[in-house]
Amino acid sequence: MARMDRRRFLAGSLAAGAGLLTAFERRGVAGASERLRVAVLGVNGRGQSHVDAFSGMKDAEVAAIVDPDRRTWAGPARKAEERQGRAPATLQDLRRALDDKSVDAISIATPNHWHALATIWACQAGKDVYVEKPCSHNVWEGRAAVEAARRHQRIVQHGTQSRSSRDVRGAVEALRAGKIGKVYLARGLCYKPRGSIGVKPAEAPPPEVDFDIWLGPAPQQPFHGNLVHYNWHWMWDTGNGDIGNQGVHEMDVARWGLGVGLPRSVSSFGGRFGYEDRGQTANTQVALFDYGDARIAFEVRGLATPELLGRKVGNIFHGTEGTLVVGAGIFRKGSEKPEPIPPSAEGGDHFRDFADAVRSRKVEDLRADILEGHLSSALCHLANISYRLGTAEPFHGLSRGLGEHPEATEALGRMEEHLLANGVKLQSASCRVGRKLAFDPQAERFSGDPEADKLLTRVYRKPYAPDGAPAA
């Protein structure tokens, strides 16, 4: 298939000053019998849930399965056909779905490095978008996705499904109601076992895989089995580590609970401990975000670890009158028995929320608009920038260099205990201690650190570059 330049597509498709209408909008959103036709991008993992969701709706259907690896098509396509009564198209190149005027929406479950570009292209092509977390691979492109959604008046839902959880919404409502007093610290936890991925050799891509499309915006590089599938999460070119994987969900709840956006400063420390493999991202990481009168402390652990206050993956809020553990309840000072938190009256299915907002055309009907997704994803990126700019330091005496926040020293102490329990010899190991970076939340840039600013974006490989992006 000939490669289409998205700028040329727009020049030929947009009337001056007018946005594109989807086929669904032209048919008329008032018609309850009209089906929302969705192309699902990336179906090796999470995308199968997208197929299940849309093929199971009476007013929606999966119009296309899109994945550069043809080996992934059969199962999701068969399931969609069984549930909706007709088979979806199967495509390797998302641009064919964007060119299809009968496709109303794009649902994105690709690797992280494709999320923002696919969102931007889809908005430019007049499609609404459901995009998995994180909505971006870096801060700049996350903001570009927000701007594309607004400019083209698209409905864009972010896959932070906790925003539709009645239990989580109930916890946030309790925080807003002052149930634990003034909240001064939000903890996010991502304690998930992640073993070694080894080192797989470079080789020719399987004939079923269009590796050029799979790489997309990422730098040109040899194919190897540590990329396709899943372990791309642990490579900087394609993923963001577990803080930008599972961690985005908890980062989003922490930020939502505090009612904050981007921080005044960020710092992070950690490392990849317990094994040596091809992975580049941290499997043990602490990140600290300063908001002045409140802070977020985030922890990633990929080795075996006990729970913290009954949680391995989740959120804990500390206030002047108690501690709220999402999913457990409120612990008053001196009490070991939690007070239950009633679930919210609002919430439900996140995909259904997206489909309803597509019909209403109201951004405010979304529970996780792209702007919220950008802000929560950006926190993960900021932490990783601090970490990547850090230096290796011996554990001995490390606490003296972690700044003034007691959360840093406390988290370091527990991290050291965790590593010792997993056989890591701290006397010979080192910890990467990231820079404390001052940040301007309005400008979305660092203050006086050009080296850190460079990591807010990337150089994009043509033709896989958003408008205005640096291109190789």
Number of C-alpha atoms within 10 A of each C-alpha: 7 5 9 12 13 22 13 9 14 15 10 9 15 14 10 7 5 9 17 19 18 21 19 21 16 9 12 12 17 10 11 10 10 15 17 25 23 28 30 31 30 26 24 19 13 13 22 21 15 25 26 16 18 26 25 15 17 14 16 19 26 33 28 24 30 29 26 23 23 17 13 20 20 11 12 23 22 13 17 25 16 12 18 17 11 15 18 24 14 20 19 22 18 22 19 16 28 24 15 12 15 15 22 26 31 28 31 29 25 24 24 24 26 25 24 29 24 26 31 24 23 29 29 25 27 26 32 30 28 28 26 24 27 33 38 29 29 27 24 20 28 28 21 21 27 23 16 21 26 16 12 20 20 26 27 32 30 26 26 27 20 19 24 22 18 18 21 23 23 20 28 24 17 20 20 16 10 14 20 20 15 17 23 16 23 26 22 30 26 26 25 18 11 12 13 14 15 13 13 13 11 12 10 10 15 12 10 12 17 16 19 14 17 21 21 20 25 21 15 12 11 12 18 15 17 21 21 16 13 13 17 21 23 23 16 17 19 21 25 27 26 25 32 27 19 20 27 25 27 25 30 26 26 27 22 17 22 21 11 14 18 20 24 17 22 27 26 29 29 25 19 20 21 17 11 12 14 15 22 18 22 24 25 25 29 26 27 22 24 19 17 10 9 16 25 23 22 26 24 25 26 20 20 14 17 11 10 12 10 11 18 18 18 22 25 25 23 19 19 15 16 19 22 28 21 20 18 18 18 26 19 18 10 7 10 9 11 14 13 13 21 15 18 17 10 12 19 14 13 23 21 15 17 24 23 15 20 25 17 14 17 13 20 11 15 22 21 24 21 28 20 20 27 27 24 29 28 29 27 26 23 27 27 28 24 23 26 20 17 19 14 14 15 15 16 13 9 14 16 9 11 20 12 10 11 11 20 20 17 11 18 20 12 11 20 15 14 18 19 12 13 14 10 16 14 15 9 9 14 19 21 22 25 23 20 20 22 17 21 14 14 9 8 16 18 21 15 11 12 10 11 19 17 13 19 20 16 21 15 17 17 15 14 21 22 22 15 8 16 13 15 13
